[in-house]
Amino acid sequence: MQRGGPAHMRHLLLWLLLAHTSADLPMCKESDYHFEYTECDVLGSRWRVAIPNKAETCTGLPDPAKGTQCTFSCNEGEFLDMRTQQCQKCAAGTYSLGTGVAFDEWDKLPTGFVTLGMNTNGWDVHTDCSNSTWTPMGDYIASNTDECSATLSFSVDLKKAGIVSFEYFYPESSIYFEFFVQNDQCQSTDSARRWMKISEKDWSQHGVKLNKGNNVLFWRTTAYALQDSSIKPVLLRNIAISGVAYTSECFHCKPGTHSAQLGSARCAPCPADTYSNKGATVCQQCELDKYAEVASGSCQQRPACTNSDYFYTHTPCDSEGKTQLMYKWIEPKICSESVDGSVKLPASGEKQTCPPCNPGFFVTNSSACEACTQNFYSNGTVCEKCPVGTEPVVGFEYKWWNTMPTNMKSSALRGFDDFMHSTAWEVAGEYVYTTPGYRDTDYLTLSLSVPGYRLPQSVAKDNERSELSRVTFVFETFCSADCTFYFLAGYSEWNNNVVEQWKGSSSKQSYSYLIQSNTTDTFTWTFQRTDNDTTERRYSADVAKIYSILITNVVGGVASRCRHCALTSTDSACVPCPRGKYMSVGDGKCKSCPPNSFIRADQSVREAACVQCGPNTRTNEAYTACFSDCTLDVATTESAALHYDFSPLSNITSFHSSPRFTSKGLRYFHHFNMALCGKEGRVPATCIDNVTENNREVRGHVCQSIVVPSDIRSENLVSSQPFVIGDSLVGITTDTTLSNISSPQWLFPSTSSDLPDVIFYYKSTETTQACKQGRSATLRLRCDPAVSATDHITLPSNCSEGTCDGCTFHFLWQSQHACPLCTQNNYREIVSACIQGIQRTTYVWQQPIECHEGVSLPAQKVSACVTLDFWLKLGVSTGTIAAALLITLICYFWKRTRKLEYKYSKLMMSSGSKECELPTADSCAIMEGEDAEDDLIDLTKKSFFAKIKSYSRERTSDGFDSVPLKSSSSHLQREDDDSDDA
């Protein structure tokens, strides 16, 4: 804190008033008043005035005196003596920053600091953030870990430009942490540096220049993990500000620190087993039966030693190749063996033969383990050169734990700030395990660092599907409480992300993690026995064990075996197989995969090197993956097939779930990015983590992240916790199951179209504890001609997060572009009536429309035609004529028949009585003029048309008519007829 700041002008007026009205009061002593400066005038001058500690208690205050210039200041370790207005050195046991103030005690919030919790999103949602503030924790102040925004602010008025510096611990990438400065007009003075960097080690230093005048300092944090309860808070300590007007006194060293010299700028912490009180010049040694940690203000009684105060280990191999079991006290030792009930350190075990070295190492004459040189391999005993036609399989494999590897270290972390270098993990021959700690809440960490990764010579460097590296470890945990075992990966010990975690006891099991970038070069295993804040050690017997760790393709690694490789024709150097071929494990020859198959990235001897592409997909040119060019043919029960073209949907599409809310009311979404299909080599979908400055991204066909609307930073959306759902295309089909991935129809019921849904199946190679087979995704494409948008994607109604089991995600994409291409079978023709000699043929789509694009409707056709009136008239006329002709013919033949019958009857009558004898003809011909009688007789009973025909008959050239002969019977018949008529 700061004492003796600049005074106001009213101090001078107050002094004059007191001098006038207190003539009867006793004379003031030096302890009755103190000095302060007035406000600086325009010339930079000020006055020193005496201010009584209590009003109207004494008289005779010193007269105002000319003060120092406003820019005057003292150096570090000095203070301004207001009586002499000279700088004096701080006494032992105190310190000073000269023109600055320091805050290193956080038992409570120092004067001038303000902390506030507020809602982070701009939505009208009620969020209770009143308790989400910065919390003093003694030596530091800790931020919140929930989704609210916690702000810590401090206002200071500088008489000249200064600097603010502080130490911070920022290990959590799920927290957004910023520091910025504003002037009295709320304008940020250095916005470019407000985003804090992740801590590279235990504590990081940060400093910002301050301008002259009023400066408001802001530290602000917001957590975006949402569903992760193991977030580490941001810690602040040792805040120092320079550039204030003056420091009128020195500050006492806080308990646990001391300053032995005059003019100290800082106080030094007391070492272990010593203590100090406030303002100490030296640290006091604790009594023999007491102990103290570093920077302690008091000593504590040493407890009795228990079984939790020691651990067992194996000694390094001696020159005879022997090792033995040994017990050691946990350092620093705080228990006492002289207290009643204390246990003694167990005796060491008998010497035993050392286990072999780890693969890739060999045993030296001194029984130590050294790495084999390049192109050599070993099983842990002796190194052998790889045969011609083979190459070493390089990496690190640890399965014997006689000594801790040089690239591994262990440490204990307490309360996120106390980094103890005591033993947290210890070797035990066949495994490495966690030792008992001082507290059950300690984080026991084991870190492994590698220089990088490199693909073998036999693998093409441009093979994007080749596995860069993989870390595999075998572990188990035994817990009687709520222990947690973490596995983290990142690019430093303190800048990493939790990959997986296991709670409670876990049986012996193996876990594998795929490494996709050379920036991931540090791995950490952390074990915490309980997160309940207690100083007791009730769960010291809870333990985590790691049996083996294997990392492949490590730069500078060693080889445990050699494998066949393809050779050049000129020498024995290994070369990659030509593109599209793989190397046979047995003979090292390069072979081609069957058609429409790709080469497996991890060519295990237990699995086939080639993988057949799924339905309706084809392999790329490099034979590393299968893809779809967005075209598809689906056979149907009918003769015609359905043709699809999903190219309009091939762009990377983003969508999110319905809003969700945390317990604090923070609104967030599950955000998905997907790349359905496309040409070979297209850019995949990307999901990012932009909470911290070190953006992290994942890529695949389908990925997910959590986004939070934010109005406290430059980004409108804060994205965190990205992961890949599907990085490879399994196949495309209308079946609801493919490669053990199911897409039940009941997730997305269809009520209208009879067309089948086209389903894209994706799978991810990354496995988790919950998804041991990796994640997968099914994307249904459903034809909906009414939807023209290309991003109408929905999630199952009964699985609002897109998944019902956390491993398989389901999506429904409705669009007119999901319909099959139109063909001639999708439209019909309509022929119009013939109007005025014109007839039109129109083509229309079959209803309901179940196609899109493809063939277009043919244009309307126009043709000439004959109208119905013409044909009607023609038909009536033709029918009338035909009817008249028919009647004429009927009458004619009927009359003809009657004449024949008459003549025949007459002939029969004239034949006489002789049977079967016809009468003789009266004449054999008709002479000229004889037909008049017959014609006259016939005309009496002929029709009108027959009469006309008779009159029009022409005679032949010989003068005779061609008519039937007349017999005598005919004359008799005529006579009878005539008599009847009479």
Summary of the structure (lengths in Angstrom):
residues: 982
radius of gyration: 53.7
end to end distance: 168.3
largest distance: 201.6
contacts: 2925
relative contact order: 0.06
helix: 11%
strand: 37%
